[in-house]
Amino acid sequence: MNPLDRTFHDSGVALEHIDGVAAPAVFDSVEAEVAAIRGSVALSAMNHVSMTAIDGEDALGFIDRICPRFLHINPNRMKQTVFINEKGDYLCDAYVCRDKDGCLLLCRGIESDAFVSWLLSHKRPLDNITIRNLNQTHSLLAVNGPFSWELMADMHDPEIIGLPYLSFYHPSEDVTVFRAGETGEYGYLVCVPHDRVADNWEQLLAEGKRYDMARAGLHALEYCMLENNFFNIRKEGACRNTPAELQIQWRVSYHKAFLFADRLKAMREKPLARRITGVYSERTLVEGMPVFGEGDARVIGTIVNARRFLSGPGHIGLAMIDMPYAVSGIDFYRVNEGGSEAPLLTVSPPFVNNRSLYVDPQVHAYGDRNSIVFPPVCGIRRLLRNAP
Amino acid sequence: MDTMRTDMKERIERREDVLRRLKDIFINNLNLNLHPDEIDPDAALFGTGLELDSIDAVEIAIAVEAAFGVKLRSIASKGSFRTMNTIADLIMEARKE
């Protein structure tokens, strides 16, 4: 347990065990935490993310051999992928970050020790690489929100505003700042040594007061992932579905020769039997709930990820729906909630209009946020059209 | 599909037709080295996913308006061109479907 996690534990923060660590689940309330992510800035502890450094002259070649996605990637840039294991299952989702002397991997869905063991099991005797579990020495923080760039500029360097999405840099030898996030808002990940993480956390909280910053736990982060349709390996990723069914084909390259290319090829050759689809209902949606088709009792799908919608009325979710029913914009389907039927609308995620789309770091500041014209946060066009 | 009620079947077919045409526009106008089946309708078009840029967006907007005979700019917002499906929503809204 790193010093920050110990603080959370000792101060009674609600924790959830995920991928071998106890992660803060909720600090205040999910609603307040999501409001901060969507409207100002939120700070999160991300120690459920496995961090691995692979150094040495063969580092990039080693990753390329086991990675299902082509890694045409410049130094200090990062790419998202999903690692596939020898059984053809999803091992974890990942950012592959090309550093000057090797690679950094940020993965979700796997314990850091298990991931390092998996990597070592595919290391060849002549591979000139060293693999380090960074979770043993470093912690990861996340700063998300439409004004997170302003806080990060205050804390680190004004130049950080120009850091492109999916890139990273080292402000000092043992600190790394990644421009990445999965909330749909401006986001940064900050990797710092364990012995400084508690101080960093406190400094961010202190500086963040000017931005009405809140602490955000795992539940708020995963809610925002759902609103923005970021792949969640703990939810929809837990289904044994193909990349086409999960709509994550862009994370893999079918034509790439890598260690488990035959497993990926086998998945590709399966006919598209079902597809993950955004859904909305005025009534409660629950994971595992069946989706019924056109006026009969036929089950055409299952809800795999769902939450009460915080940016509008009703519930939003993702359903794995059979083909040819898995199409957006259809309002013929139903769910059965508490013994009574309720209509289910298939919709196109993201479910929100992210504030970050309308905030320009070259022009705006949190202090003049009231001068920015934002559309409604709710991004479901059908609901907006029907609004009074 | 054969046993599906007619109005729903037509709605699904119209939507799939829009998506098919959209994928062709993207592949042909941007010279994407992808099979249409490899483009997921809810995958991000910018940043991640297809990793397109703002110049691509302008080219696509013009091509989509020409191909479908609709004016999207009056009903589009900054979030409208995020995925194939969000563009399909716009097209179907512009066509009052």
Chai-1 contact restraints between the chains, C-beta under 6 A:
chainA,res_idxA,chainB,res_idxB,connection_type,confidence,min_distance_angstrom,max_distance_angstrom,comment,restraint_id
A,Q80,B,T48,contact,1.0,0.0,6.0,A-B,restraint_1
A,Y165,B,G47,contact,1.0,0.0,6.0,A-B,restraint_2
A,N229,B,D42,contact,1.0,0.0,6.0,A-B,restraint_3
A,Q247,B,D40,contact,1.0,0.0,6.0,A-B,restraint_4
A,Q247,B,D42,contact,1.0,0.0,6.0,A-B,restraint_5
A,Q247,B,A43,contact,1.0,0.0,6.0,A-B,restraint_6
A,Q249,B,E38,contact,1.0,0.0,6.0,A-B,restraint_7
A,Q249,B,D40,contact,1.0,0.0,6.0,A-B,restraint_8
A,W250,B,A43,contact,1.0,0.0,6.0,A-B,restraint_9
A,W250,B,G49,contact,1.0,0.0,6.0,A-B,restraint_10
A,E294,B,R5,contact,1.0,0.0,6.0,A-B,restraint_11
A,E294,B,M8,contact,1.0,0.0,6.0,A-B,restraint_12
A,P324,B,M1,contact,1.0,0.0,6.0,A-B,restraint_13
A,P324,B,I12,contact,1.0,0.0,6.0,A-B,restraint_14
A,V327,B,I12,contact,1.0,0.0,6.0,A-B,restraint_15
A,V327,B,R15,contact,1.0,0.0,6.0,A-B,restraint_16
A,S328,B,N85,contact,1.0,0.0,6.0,A-B,restraint_17
A,G329,B,R15,contact,1.0,0.0,6.0,A-B,restraint_18
A,F332,B,M8,contact,1.0,0.0,6.0,A-B,restraint_19
A,S348,B,N85,contact,1.0,0.0,6.0,A-B,restraint_20
A,S348,B,T86,contact,1.0,0.0,6.0,A-B,restraint_21
A,S348,B,D89,contact,1.0,0.0,6.0,A-B,restraint_22
A,P349,B,D42,contact,1.0,0.0,6.0,A-B,restraint_23
A,N353,B,G79,contact,1.0,0.0,6.0,A-B,restraint_24
A,L357,B,K78,contact,1.0,0.0,6.0,A-B,restraint_25
A,L357,B,G79,contact,1.0,0.0,6.0,A-B,restraint_26
A,P375,B,S77,contact,1.0,0.0,6.0,A-B,restraint_27
A,G379,B,G79,contact,1.0,0.0,6.0,A-B,restraint_28
A,R381,B,D89,contact,1.0,0.0,6.0,A-B,restraint_29
